[in-house]
């Protein structure tokens, strides 16, 4: 029951990253978003979530993890309610940012609660397997849930649905989860602010580059400010007695490699969901519900991969699954680069996403276990927060890089398609194109497919980098295998 409560919270927090994707067209029409500002419905959540995860993990260490967990869920519920009631774009973006704050408090605390609730060994391995499957598969579940809610009700229910779920979690937590020991300390607010602002500016720079080019003054200013603030963040952390990011955690090569792999893999999985959602809705003409159902196999296969890895980890250790998982993910994304306007779901999409999902299921169990291995009890919150932060920051930053590549390839393809369109267009179609700048189908489909294919090339490179890190950096010691089997094992 404790694992059910913890996993339910993680599922609610993770699926909220993708559940709004399918609702974006209705949100745009209802609240008068511009196409440019619409992306911030997603970014407002992921950036505050990723930027404040470290502070959330630290809060659990200092104030007690169960107490902080309940507060984070309640804040998430309140923000979801306010978001569903929003009457304009500003209100919705503020609510989404507040949702990210609640998620940043609850998510790292929930992962740390697994470490304190389950003893090291087979029980904790299984718990991490469930948690990892939920974390990796939540995005696909969010697309399915979003498709059903948008098609059967309206876009506001993709936010309202969190309210009853969150309240049930809050009611169940005191009964099934015990409070952790509190550790004295203080909050590194300066570190939290500099890390969050720096990442927001970095992501904004990539998004701006995709829209206005790399020579745009605001793009260059955003990148420059991001570099300065992130360097300031590192200086703050080096001088702080109780930093929000304990830099000594990177001294362990396995943990440092794990964080590097999570950055790369998160970029790939965020990109896969984002661009395939666009492709199947705009090129294959799937409805919101059909789109959600198309991603349902992702969650099932991720669960299979996570279950397989958690069962065999004690015997073989995490490295084989980290290497194999990254190679499978790269193979799936490489296969997706072949998609074009003639592709079908069964013939061109289903196979690659199954291969990709099997690899990601193996990866998330192994990464979670490795990131929290050999971490002192009083730092499990910080370690789990750092792992979640690398996932969210890697996803946001990686997606912005992929969007930049998508935009460049799409613009190049549009230059080829516009003359073909103009040569066949009626006067009314020409007038509409001059007014909106948007090509109609089938020319628009060619542009979108070209951009998506280019984005998947970069995503495949990200996963290939993760495979190289797993192969060259990760080292599994005999003591690690002993702990995976329930023994004590010497801590280095």
ABEGO torsion letter per residue (X at the ends): XAAAAAAAAAAAAAAAAAAAAAAAAAAAAAAGBBAAAAAAAAAAAAAAAAAAAAAAAAAAAAAEAAAAAAAAAAAAAAAAAAAAABABAAAAAAAAAAAAAAAAAAAAAAAAAAAAABBBEAAAAAAAAAAAAAAAAAAAAAAAAAAAAAAABBAAAAAAAAAAAAAAAAAAAAAABBBBBBBBEBBBAAAAAAAAAAAAAAAAAAAAAAAAEAABAAAAAAAAAAAAAAAAAAAAAAABABBABBAAAAABAAAAAAAAAAAAAAAAAAAAAAAAAAAAAAAAGBBAAAAAAAAAAAAAAAAAAAAAAAAAAAAAEAAAAAAAAAAAAAAAAAAAAABBAABBAAAAAAAAAAAAAAAAAAAAAAAAAAAABGBBAAAAAAAAAAAAAAAAAAAAAAAAAAAAAAAAAAAAAAAAAAAAAAAABBAAAAAAAAAAGBBBOAAAAAAAAAAAAAAAAAAAAAAAAAAAAAAAABBBBAAAAAAAAGBAEBBX
